[in-house]
Amino acid sequence: GECLGYCKNEVEQDKLNDMVKEIKEFLGGNSDKVIKKLHDEMDKASNSLNFERALEFKNMINDINITLKEQKIVLNRDCNMDIFNYYQENNYLSIVVFFIRNGVLFGRKKDIINNLVDSDEALTEYIIKFYEKNLLSKEIIVPETINEELLSNYLNVKVSTRSKGDIKKLLDLAYSNAKINLEEKEEILNRDLKKREEALN
């Protein structure tokens, strides 16, 4: 119920730009502005005796707070970056992305793809395609085997790796997650294969 319906209705460009900016800020980890706006709307509805609408705003604020509370603070400093790592086995490439916003692990994404080429080359291609559909972070962290300069020039953003420190620990954690995801996937595939063999027998 938040869309302005600008595909059908005429909406002032300034109003539309403000909404897009607000969404980007929230997805970037800055929730304070959105929560303040919801509080203002809740107070306005309450003062107008529209308690049902006020309750809707209160529930939205609660949902945001619960979501943010569940996020894990991983860096004791204000930074925004995406961390990529992978694990390859049996022509499967398992990829994990951590989204760090304002030092908080704001979310993660995992993928398993069939891969018959060099794994570093496959990850580079994956990252390029990933940002065709997703917001580009201020910095991208990749394993040291990836061509950082190539990616940086193509995406026009800082791309680097780490050999020590907290970010290196997160890079290693992404690798561990990728390995676990692939092992779980292979376990499911092997179980399905065993069931098929039993059915055939």
Secondary structure, 3 states (H helix, E strand, C coil): CCCCCCCCCCCCHHHHHHHHHHHHHHHCCCCHHHHHHHHHHHHHHHHCCCHHHHHHHHHHHHHHHHHHHCCEECCCCCCCEEEEEEEEECCEEEEEEEEEECCEEEEEEEEEEECCCCHHHHHHHHHHHHHHHCCCCCEEECCCCCCHHHHHHHHCCEEECCCCCHHHHHHHHHHHHHHHHHHHHHHHHHHHHHHHHHHHC
